[in-house]
Each structure stands twice: as C-alpha cells, then as structure tokens.
Amino acid sequence: MTGVPRLLRGTLPFLAALTAATVLALPANARLPSPAARTAAPTRAAQWWLTAMNVPRAWRSAPGQGRGVTIAVLSTGVEAAHQDLAGAVRAGPDYSRSGRKAGDRFWGYEGTAVASLIAGHGHGAGGAAGITGIAPAARILSVRVTLEYDDPLNSEPAVTKQVPDAIAAGIRYAVGSGARVIALPLDPSTLGPTTAGDPAAAGGSPAERAAVSYALGHDVVLVAPAGDNGATSTTS
C-alpha cells in the first residue's frame, strides 16, 4: 500500500478504534428503537467504550479529532438529521437498488449506528449528551450498498445478488468523492438473521476485489467488520 504511512500519520489513532467501533456497531439480532421509544440520551461520561478503546489518549495524540477527514460509511444509509450527526453527513447514491427510502422501516438503522460511533458529536451543552464517536470532527459520506439484517428482501435473490456490485460501486464512488477511510459492510453472504445470505457472494466478487485494489492504489484505508451476529458466540 504505497503512501499509506503518510496517510496514517494523522489518522492512525482513530483507525484502530474505528475498526472496533465498526465491528461492534450493531448486533445482527438487534433493532434500534423507534424515535418515540428511545430513552434519554446517554451522557459522555456514561460512554464506557471511549475509555475502553483509549479514545481520550487518541484525541491527545491527534487533537484534530478527525477534522478534515471524510469517512465513507458503506451501509444501509445514514440519518443525516440525527441530532448527534447533524451537519456532519453528506448523502451519496443508493447502489442497493432495493427501493427502500429514507424514513422506511428497513433503512438507515445500522448505517446510522456505525456513523454515530465513528463521528457522533453529541448534542446539547458542550455536546455532552448523546453519542460521541471516535472522530467527532470527521465528516461522514453515506453510501447505501446493502440491506438491513432483518429486511425481508434478504430472501430475494434478485436483490441480494446485486449487493457485491453495489459494494464495488460504493467503494469507487467513495474514493472519487475524497474519502480517506471507507467503513465496509458485512460480507453479503452473511446477510439475514440466520446468516444464510447469498453463498455466491462469499469472499468477495471480482468487482469488489478490483474496487479494493483501486482504493488501496489511491491510499484509501478500508476497514472491514469481522462479524456482528449476536446470535452466535463467534465472528465470521
């Protein structure tokens, strides 16, 4: 990866934490509550993961807290109006061709969770309420490429077979749009509550592998989740 050390010099403290944040973002058997059902927002002091992942130390090493860095979240969409992400999200295209729209039941849950852990800036006085991410000054580029884990469309081969190409297109779009880090979605072969997914998609398609090479050739860091299926005790 030519030139990566130059890129990492300012962002390495965040990337290690970003890896963990992306993997732990949302258990596959969980569903975020509706806005009306959400309880009071946590305070920054209650967010134990910041200390557990040595985020305060990372902030001391890189006080810009991700400022000037665009991180692409290739997922299910990101709710740009979320109070902990307001002003930080730019919406890219929807390559999933699933027909789901912002505000739908099966849109934006996992993507918003991931984006919040990466670049949430909290809200209220001093941003002390809500979610504080690893790089709260970073910008999020949202590119929808996949489905929510419990979307009924996961059982539709005509839809799921498009996901690998959607991911490949999303990677290329993110690189062309100036993203310096790309948070990838789960392997399409693991989609769905039973992790059945589309076996033909396992391990990445030729289009995905070519897109990854393209991103690395442009000194873009890609972060892939190891699996987040809370129904089992292992990761994939």
C-alpha positions as CSV (number, residue, x, y, z in Angstrom):
1,M,0.0,0.0,0.0
2,T,2.2,2.8,-1.3
3,G,1.9,6.0,0.6
4,V,-0.2,4.6,3.4
5,P,2.3,5.5,6.2
6,R,2.0,9.2,5.1
7,L,-1.8,8.9,5.3
8,L,-1.8,7.1,8.6
9,R,0.4,9.6,10.4
10,G,-2.5,11.8,11.3
11,T,-5.3,9.2,11.5
12,L,-3.8,6.0,13.0
13,P,-5.1,6.7,16.5
14,F,-8.6,6.8,15.1
15,L,-8.3,3.8,12.7
16,A,-7.6,1.3,15.5
17,A,-10.7,2.4,17.4
18,L,-12.7,2.7,14.2
19,T,-12.1,-0.9,13.5
20,A,-13.5,-1.9,16.8
21,A,-16.4,0.6,16.5
22,T,-17.4,-0.8,13.2
23,V,-17.3,-4.4,14.3
24,L,-19.3,-3.6,17.5
25,A,-21.7,-1.2,15.9
26,L,-24.9,-3.2,15.9
27,P,-25.6,-6.8,16.8
28,A,-27.3,-8.5,13.9
29,N,-30.2,-9.6,16.2
30,A,-30.8,-6.1,17.5
31,R,-33.1,-3.3,16.2
32,L,-32.8,0.3,17.2
33,P,-36.0,1.5,18.9
34,S,-38.2,4.0,17.1
35,P,-37.5,7.6,17.9
36,A,-40.6,7.8,20.1
37,A,-39.5,4.8,22.1
38,R,-35.9,5.9,22.7
39,T,-34.9,6.6,26.3
40,A,-32.9,9.7,27.4
41,A,-29.6,10.1,25.6
42,P,-26.5,8.9,27.4
43,T,-24.0,11.4,28.6
44,R,-20.4,11.3,27.5
45,A,-19.4,10.2,31.0
46,A,-21.6,7.1,30.6
47,Q,-19.9,6.0,27.4
48,W,-17.5,3.5,28.7
49,W,-16.2,2.4,25.3
50,L,-14.4,5.8,24.9
51,T,-12.1,4.9,27.8
52,A,-12.0,1.2,26.9
53,M,-10.7,2.0,23.5
54,N,-8.3,4.6,24.7
55,V,-10.1,7.3,22.8
56,P,-9.1,10.2,25.1
57,R,-5.5,9.2,24.6
58,A,-6.0,9.2,20.8
59,W,-7.5,12.7,21.0
60,R,-4.5,13.9,22.8
61,S,-2.3,12.4,20.1
62,A,-4.4,13.7,17.3
63,P,-6.3,16.8,18.7
64,G,-8.0,17.5,15.4
65,Q,-10.3,14.5,16.2
66,G,-10.7,13.7,12.6
67,R,-11.2,17.3,11.3
68,G,-10.7,17.4,7.6
69,V,-11.1,13.7,7.1
70,T,-14.1,12.2,5.2
71,I,-15.0,8.7,6.2
72,A,-17.4,6.8,3.9
73,V,-19.9,4.5,5.5
74,L,-21.0,1.9,3.1
75,S,-24.0,0.5,4.8
76,T,-27.8,0.9,4.9
77,G,-28.0,4.7,4.8
78,V,-27.3,7.3,7.5
79,E,-29.9,9.6,9.0
80,A,-28.3,12.9,8.3
81,A,-30.7,14.8,10.6
82,H,-29.9,12.7,13.7
83,Q,-29.0,15.2,16.4
84,D,-25.7,13.6,17.1
85,L,-24.7,13.7,13.4
86,A,-26.3,16.9,12.3
87,G,-24.1,18.9,9.9
88,A,-21.6,16.0,9.5
89,V,-23.3,13.8,6.9
90,R,-23.2,14.0,3.2
91,A,-25.5,11.7,1.3
92,G,-24.2,9.7,-1.6
93,P,-26.0,7.5,-4.0
94,D,-28.0,4.4,-3.2
95,Y,-26.5,1.5,-5.1
96,S,-28.6,-1.2,-3.4
97,R,-31.5,-0.7,-5.9
98,S,-33.7,-2.1,-3.1
99,G,-36.4,0.5,-3.4
100,R,-36.0,1.4,0.3
101,K,-36.1,5.1,1.1
102,A,-35.0,7.3,4.0
103,G,-37.6,7.0,6.7
104,D,-38.6,3.5,5.8
105,R,-38.6,0.8,8.4
106,F,-35.7,-1.0,6.7
107,W,-33.5,2.0,6.0
108,G,-30.6,3.6,7.9
109,Y,-30.5,1.8,11.3
110,E,-27.2,0.0,11.0
111,G,-25.7,2.8,8.9
112,T,-26.6,5.5,11.4
113,A,-25.3,3.4,14.3
114,V,-22.0,2.9,12.6
115,A,-21.7,6.6,11.6
116,S,-22.5,7.7,15.2
117,L,-19.7,5.5,16.7
118,I,-17.3,6.9,14.1
119,A,-18.2,10.6,14.1
120,G,-21.0,11.3,16.5
121,H,-20.5,14.7,18.1
122,G,-23.2,14.5,20.7
123,H,-25.7,17.3,21.3
124,G,-26.7,19.8,24.0
125,A,-24.3,21.9,26.0
126,G,-20.8,21.1,25.0
127,G,-22.1,18.0,23.1
128,A,-22.2,16.2,26.4
129,A,-25.4,14.3,25.7
130,G,-25.9,11.7,23.0
131,I,-23.3,9.6,21.3
132,T,-19.7,10.8,21.0
133,G,-17.7,9.0,18.3
134,I,-14.1,8.1,17.8
135,A,-13.5,11.1,15.4
136,P,-16.2,13.6,16.3
137,A,-14.9,16.3,13.9
138,A,-14.8,14.0,10.9
139,R,-17.2,14.1,8.0
140,I,-19.4,11.1,7.0
141,L,-20.1,10.2,3.4
142,S,-23.1,7.9,3.4
143,V,-23.4,5.4,0.5
144,R,-26.2,2.8,0.7
145,V,-25.0,-0.5,-0.7
146,T,-26.7,-3.2,1.4
147,L,-29.8,-4.2,3.3
148,E,-30.7,-4.1,7.0
149,Y,-30.2,-7.6,8.5
150,D,-33.9,-8.2,9.0
151,D,-35.1,-6.7,5.7
152,P,-37.4,-9.3,4.1
153,L,-35.6,-8.5,0.8
154,N,-32.7,-10.6,2.1
155,S,-34.7,-13.6,0.9
156,E,-35.0,-12.2,-2.6
157,P,-32.1,-13.5,-4.8
158,A,-32.8,-10.8,-7.4
159,V,-32.0,-8.2,-4.8
160,T,-29.2,-9.8,-2.8
161,K,-27.2,-10.8,-5.9
162,Q,-26.8,-7.1,-6.6
163,V,-25.1,-6.4,-3.3
164,P,-21.5,-7.3,-4.3
165,D,-21.6,-5.0,-7.3
166,A,-23.2,-2.3,-5.2
167,I,-20.3,-2.5,-2.7
168,A,-17.8,-2.3,-5.5
169,A,-19.6,0.8,-6.9
170,G,-19.7,2.3,-3.5
171,I,-16.0,1.9,-2.9
172,R,-15.2,3.6,-6.2
173,Y,-17.6,6.4,-5.6
174,A,-16.2,7.0,-2.1
175,V,-12.6,7.1,-3.5
176,G,-13.7,9.6,-6.2
177,S,-15.5,11.7,-3.6
178,G,-12.5,12.2,-1.4
179,A,-13.0,9.7,1.3
180,R,-9.7,8.8,3.1
181,V,-11.3,5.9,5.1
182,I,-14.0,3.5,4.0
183,A,-16.0,1.5,6.5
184,L,-17.2,-1.5,4.7
185,P,-20.4,-3.5,5.3
186,L,-20.6,-7.2,6.2
187,D,-19.9,-9.8,3.6
188,P,-23.1,-10.2,1.6
189,S,-23.0,-13.9,2.2
190,T,-23.8,-13.2,5.9
191,L,-27.0,-11.1,5.3
192,G,-30.0,-12.0,7.3
193,P,-30.8,-13.2,10.9
194,T,-29.7,-16.7,10.1
195,T,-26.5,-15.5,8.3
196,A,-27.6,-17.5,5.3
197,G,-27.2,-14.7,2.9
198,D,-26.2,-15.4,-0.7
199,P,-23.5,-18.1,-0.7
200,A,-22.4,-17.0,-4.1
201,A,-21.3,-13.7,-2.6
202,A,-18.9,-15.2,0.0
203,G,-15.4,-13.9,-0.1
204,G,-16.0,-11.0,-2.4
205,S,-16.7,-10.8,-6.1
206,P,-14.1,-9.9,-8.8
207,A,-15.7,-6.5,-8.9
208,E,-15.2,-6.0,-5.2
209,R,-11.6,-7.2,-5.3
210,A,-10.9,-4.8,-8.1
211,A,-12.5,-1.9,-6.3
212,V,-10.5,-2.6,-3.2
213,S,-7.3,-2.6,-5.2
214,Y,-8.4,0.7,-6.7
215,A,-9.0,2.2,-3.3
216,L,-5.6,1.0,-2.0
217,G,-4.0,2.4,-5.1
218,H,-5.3,5.8,-4.0
219,D,-4.0,5.5,-0.4
220,V,-7.5,5.0,1.0
221,V,-7.8,2.9,4.1
222,L,-10.6,0.3,4.2
223,V,-12.0,-1.1,7.4
224,A,-14.0,-4.4,7.3
225,P,-16.1,-5.8,10.1
226,A,-15.2,-9.3,11.3
227,G,-18.9,-10.0,12.0
228,D,-21.5,-8.8,14.4
229,N,-24.1,-11.6,14.7
230,G,-25.2,-11.6,18.3
231,A,-27.0,-14.9,17.7
232,T,-23.7,-16.8,17.9
233,S,-20.5,-16.6,20.1
234,T,-18.1,-16.4,17.1
235,T,-17.4,-13.9,14.4
236,S,-17.1,-14.6,10.7
